[in-house]
Amino acid sequence: METNAMTAQTTRALADRHYAALAGKDLTTVRANLHDDLAFKGPLATLDNADAYLQGIGHVTAGMTGLERRSVIATDEEVFQVYDVRFGTPATVVPVVEWLQVRDNRIAAIEMFLDPRPMLPPPTA
């Protein structure tokens, strides 16, 4: 058996570490979980490396007051998770669905599905 083979259990453990690091605003651990050539696709950006993702997620976590995971499903190479991101005053909750693709025990791709309107500045008249 190949020693680098992923299982649903090891993939889920990686997703748990990633989620906990996001919840704790621990960007050093977030970065350690990512491949350098991470591919990210979301409603506000498409990025092609981990450092660009880290910069973007840093802006999000700065205003975040908490995360609450609703569900997570892992296979050998993928994780689907649903969680709520909470932001300060006034209290705002943004539901998020993430599809993580894993390679060599690190996250190689993230596709994020959410309605970004609550995170955007109000439109000007």
N, C-alpha and C positions, 0 to 999 in steps of 0.2 A: 504494500500500500504506500502511496506517495505521502511523504510527511507534510507537504504543504496543502493537501486536500482539505477543502472546506466542507464543513457539515452545517446543517441547519443550526446546530447548537453553537458552533464557533461564530457563524455569521450573526446570529442573534446576540451573542456576547459583544461583538464589535458594535452592533447597533445600540446596545445598551450603554456601552462606554461613550459612544458618540452623543447619544441623547443626554446622558448625565453631564457630560462636559458642556454641552449647550446650555442645559438648565443651570449649571453652576458658573456660566460665563467663563469657563476655563478654555480659552482659545489655544493655549499651548497643547492641551490634550486633543482638542478638535483637530489641530493641524497634524499631530502625530498619527491620527486615524486615517488620514487622506493620502492617496497617491499624489505625487507631484503633478501629474497630468490629469488631475480630476476634471471631468466634464460635468458642468452644472447647467441646468436649464430650469428657469422659473419664469413667472409672469413679468418680472421686471428686468431680468438679465439672463444672458447666456454667456458662460465663462468657460475658459479652457485650461485653467490651472488652479491649483490649491490655494496659492497666495491671493489670487483675485477673489476667490470664494471667501477666504478668511477676512479680507478687507470688507467685503459686503456684509457678511454675517456679523462682523464686529459692530457695524452701525445698527443692526437689528437688535443684537443682545444688549447694547447700551441702553435702549429704551424699554427693554423687556423687564417685566416684574415677575414672570414665572412661566413655567410650562406644565401642562398636564397631559400626560399620554393617555389616550383612549384605547388604542389597540396596536398590536404589532404582530406581524406574520413573517416568519423567516423560512427561506429555503436554503439550499447549499450556497447559492451565489446572489441571492436577492433578499431584500427586506422591504416590506410595505408597512408604514406606520402612520398612524393618525394621532395628532396631538393638537392641543389648543395653546396658542401663544398669548400671554396676557401682557398688556401694556398699561402704564400708569393712569394718570388722571386726565380726563374721565376714564374710568375702567373700560377697556376695550379688549375683546377676545377675538382672535383670528384663528379659525380652524385651518389646519395644514395637513396635507397628505404628502408623504415623501416616498419615493421609490429609490432605494439605495441599491447599487450594483457593486458587488465586492469581487476583488481580485487580489490574491496573495495576502489575505487577511487585512486588507485596507480598502477603504471606500474609493472606488474608481469612478463612479458616476452617481449624481444625485439629480433626480427630476422632482421638482416641487410644484404642488398644485395648491393654490390659495386665491382668495379674492383680496387683492392688495389695497383696495380702496380705504379701509380703516387705517392703514399705515401711511397714507399719502396726506400731504397738506390739503386743507380745504381749498376748493377752487376760488379764484378771485373773480369778482363781478366785473 
